[in-house]
Amino acid sequence: MSLDPVDRRLLEALQDDFPLERDPWTALGRRLGLGGPEVLDRCRRLAADGVLRMIGPVIEARQVGLSASTLVAMRVPPERLEATAALVNTYRGVSHNYRRDHNYALWFTLAAPDRAQLEAIVAEIGARTGIVPPDLIELPTVRRFKIDVRFRCPGPEEAIDGAC
Amino acid sequence: MEPADARLLTLLQDGLPLEEDPFARTAAALGTSPETVVQRLRALVAGGAVRRFGARIDQRRLGLVANAVIAWRVPENRIEAVGELFAARPEVTHCYERLGVSGAWEHTLFVVVHAPDPATVERMADALGEAAGLDDRVVLLSTAEYKRRPTVWLEVET
């Protein structure tokens, strides 16, 4: 897949400042010096290529009744990782689940309506896997300084280090 | 949140259709006009229920195939300043203070970075440490993704 400079500017605009208007394609085009139909064509191509996953709302968890969130790490023996990850994934409140190169190998985020429900889910996962503290640690959010999952899209001629 | 707004957001959580009149389908499903849908979305953004409305991209397609959590041990009286410093860096997508577990996990300031390769992640960690005057950190490179979806996934009848 190759992105031309217009694709890169479009991807940044789609992330940073998508116009909430009846015809967003024309509004974006005005900013980028393109016609609305070309903006839409490019979006379709970027979606087909897989770089554009979707254009939609990022919903604030605390506004929809998910006010408690945490990060859980588990020391899982390598031969049990896949099965344990699959079990964890069955919980609806789990949004991200990764293997990481540490003896705490499984890391997942969990959100719930309140602290008590969060703790109950963590305890249930501990009971079902037999992996309990301190092989299972729970690290609740104290303070959120930043959540901003947007990516700069520099061209190949620009430094990527730290700029993306 | 109003039930009508929850239905609207549920309809849009897979993304806007890439069509000439992108709000038309959602409006038809809700029995309203595209203009009304746009107005509701603006109000939800203004009210904070929608943190932003825009594209989610697959950063791996931009060559950012490495992601890492970097957890830092920071003196209590510096957490706020360091958290704000890290949050201001463009390479940091998430920055959270978490409650540690005494004796098991005491690196309580967490950042997430994305980079083309693990060596760049290390350089980013060095640069963050240098900026903050800290060197006690754990770099947790991701080696497999088992699940990744938006934190909020609405299941409302539409």
Boltz contact constraints between the chains, C-beta under 6 A:
constraints:
  - contact:
      token1: [A, 14]
      token2: [B, 54]
      max_distance: 6.0
  - contact:
      token1: [A, 14]
      token2: [B, 55]
      max_distance: 6.0
  - contact:
      token1: [A, 15]
      token2: [B, 54]
      max_distance: 6.0
  - contact:
      token1: [A, 15]
      token2: [B, 55]
      max_distance: 6.0
  - contact:
      token1: [A, 18]
      token2: [B, 53]
      max_distance: 6.0
  - contact:
      token1: [A, 18]
      token2: [B, 54]
      max_distance: 6.0
  - contact:
      token1: [A, 20]
      token2: [B, 38]
      max_distance: 6.0
  - contact:
      token1: [A, 20]
      token2: [B, 41]
      max_distance: 6.0
  - contact:
      token1: [A, 20]
      token2: [B, 42]
      max_distance: 6.0
  - contact:
      token1: [A, 22]
      token2: [B, 34]
      max_distance: 6.0
  - contact:
      token1: [A, 22]
      token2: [B, 35]
      max_distance: 6.0
  - contact:
      token1: [A, 22]
      token2: [B, 38]
      max_distance: 6.0
  - contact:
      token1: [A, 43]
      token2: [B, 18]
      max_distance: 6.0
  - contact:
      token1: [A, 44]
      token2: [B, 18]
      max_distance: 6.0
  - contact:
      token1: [A, 50]
      token2: [B, 58]
      max_distance: 6.0
  - contact:
      token1: [A, 50]
      token2: [B, 61]
      max_distance: 6.0
  - contact:
      token1: [A, 51]
      token2: [B, 57]
      max_distance: 6.0
  - contact:
      token1: [A, 51]
      token2: [B, 58]
      max_distance: 6.0
  - contact:
      token1: [A, 51]
      token2: [B, 61]
      max_distance: 6.0
  - contact:
      token1: [A, 52]
      token2: [B, 55]
      max_distance: 6.0
  - contact:
      token1: [A, 52]
      token2: [B, 57]
      max_distance: 6.0
  - contact:
      token1: [A, 53]
      token2: [B, 56]
      max_distance: 6.0
  - contact:
      token1: [A, 53]
      token2: [B, 58]
      max_distance: 6.0
  - contact:
      token1: [A, 54]
      token2: [B, 15]
      max_distance: 6.0
  - contact:
      token1: [A, 54]
      token2: [B, 56]
      max_distance: 6.0
  - contact:
      token1: [A, 55]
      token2: [B, 15]
      max_distance: 6.0
  - contact:
      token1: [A, 55]
      token2: [B, 16]
      max_distance: 6.0
  - contact:
      token1: [A, 55]
      token2: [B, 55]
      max_distance: 6.0
  - contact:
      token1: [A, 56]
      token2: [B, 12]
      max_distance: 6.0
  - contact:
      token1: [A, 56]
      token2: [B, 13]
      max_distance: 6.0
  - contact:
      token1: [A, 56]
      token2: [B, 15]
      max_distance: 6.0
  - contact:
      token1: [A, 56]
      token2: [B, 16]
      max_distance: 6.0
  - contact:
      token1: [A, 57]
      token2: [B, 9]
      max_distance: 6.0
  - contact:
      token1: [A, 57]
      token2: [B, 12]
      max_distance: 6.0
  - contact:
      token1: [A, 57]
      token2: [B, 50]
      max_distance: 6.0
  - contact:
      token1: [A, 57]
      token2: [B, 53]
      max_distance: 6.0
  - contact:
      token1: [A, 58]
      token2: [B, 51]
      max_distance: 6.0
  - contact:
      token1: [A, 58]
      token2: [B, 52]
      max_distance: 6.0
  - contact:
      token1: [A, 59]
      token2: [B, 9]
      max_distance: 6.0
  - contact:
      token1: [A, 59]
      token2: [B, 152]
      max_distance: 6.0
  - contact:
      token1: [A, 60]
      token2: [B, 48]
      max_distance: 6.0
  - contact:
      token1: [A, 60]
      token2: [B, 49]
      max_distance: 6.0
  - contact:
      token1: [A, 60]
      token2: [B, 51]
      max_distance: 6.0
  - contact:
      token1: [A, 61]
      token2: [B, 151]
      max_distance: 6.0
  - contact:
      token1: [A, 61]
      token2: [B, 152]
      max_distance: 6.0
  - contact:
      token1: [A, 63]
      token2: [B, 49]
      max_distance: 6.0
  - contact:
      token1: [A, 64]
      token2: [B, 1]
      max_distance: 6.0
  - contact:
      token1: [A, 64]
      token2: [B, 152]
      max_distance: 6.0
  - contact:
      token1: [A, 85]
      token2: [B, 146]
      max_distance: 6.0
  - contact:
      token1: [A, 89]
      token2: [B, 146]
      max_distance: 6.0
  - contact:
      token1: [A, 89]
      token2: [B, 147]
      max_distance: 6.0
  - contact:
      token1: [A, 95]
      token2: [B, 149]
      max_distance: 6.0
  - contact:
      token1: [A, 95]
      token2: [B, 151]
      max_distance: 6.0
  - contact:
      token1: [A, 96]
      token2: [B, 148]
      max_distance: 6.0
  - contact:
      token1: [A, 97]
      token2: [B, 146]
      max_distance: 6.0
  - contact:
      token1: [A, 97]
      token2: [B, 147]
      max_distance: 6.0
  - contact:
      token1: [A, 98]
      token2: [B, 142]
      max_distance: 6.0
  - contact:
      token1: [A, 98]
      token2: [B, 145]
      max_distance: 6.0
  - contact:
      token1: [A, 99]
      token2: [B, 143]
      max_distance: 6.0
  - contact:
      token1: [A, 99]
      token2: [B, 144]
      max_distance: 6.0
  - contact:
      token1: [A, 100]
      token2: [B, 140]
      max_distance: 6.0
  - contact:
      token1: [A, 100]
      token2: [B, 142]
      max_distance: 6.0
  - contact:
      token1: [A, 101]
      token2: [B, 141]
      max_distance: 6.0
  - contact:
      token1: [A, 101]
      token2: [B, 143]
      max_distance: 6.0
  - contact:
      token1: [A, 102]
      token2: [B, 140]
      max_distance: 6.0
  - contact:
      token1: [A, 111]
      token2: [B, 151]
      max_distance: 6.0
  - contact:
      token1: [A, 134]
      token2: [B, 104]
      max_distance: 6.0
  - contact:
      token1: [A, 137]
      token2: [B, 101]
      max_distance: 6.0
  - contact:
      token1: [A, 137]
      token2: [B, 104]
      max_distance: 6.0
  - contact:
      token1: [A, 137]
      token2: [B, 105]
      max_distance: 6.0
  - contact:
      token1: [A, 139]
      token2: [B, 98]
      max_distance: 6.0
  - contact:
      token1: [A, 140]
      token2: [B, 99]
      max_distance: 6.0
  - contact:
      token1: [A, 141]
      token2: [B, 96]
      max_distance: 6.0
  - contact:
      token1: [A, 141]
      token2: [B, 98]
      max_distance: 6.0
  - contact:
      token1: [A, 142]
      token2: [B, 97]
      max_distance: 6.0
  - contact:
      token1: [A, 142]
      token2: [B, 98]
      max_distance: 6.0
  - contact:
      token1: [A, 142]
      token2: [B, 99]
      max_distance: 6.0
  - contact:
      token1: [A, 143]
      token2: [B, 97]
      max_distance: 6.0
  - contact:
      token1: [A, 144]
      token2: [B, 96]
      max_distance: 6.0
  - contact:
      token1: [A, 145]
      token2: [B, 83]
      max_distance: 6.0
  - contact:
      token1: [A, 145]
      token2: [B, 87]
      max_distance: 6.0
  - contact:
      token1: [A, 145]
      token2: [B, 95]
      max_distance: 6.0
  - contact:
      token1: [A, 146]
      token2: [B, 87]
      max_distance: 6.0
  - contact:
      token1: [A, 146]
      token2: [B, 95]
      max_distance: 6.0
  - contact:
      token1: [A, 147]
      token2: [B, 94]
      max_distance: 6.0
  - contact:
      token1: [A, 149]
      token2: [B, 93]
      max_distance: 6.0
  - contact:
      token1: [A, 151]
      token2: [B, 57]
      max_distance: 6.0
  - contact:
      token1: [A, 151]
      token2: [B, 59]
      max_distance: 6.0
  - contact:
      token1: [A, 162]
      token2: [B, 91]
      max_distance: 6.0
  - contact:
      token1: [A, 164]
      token2: [B, 64]
      max_distance: 6.0
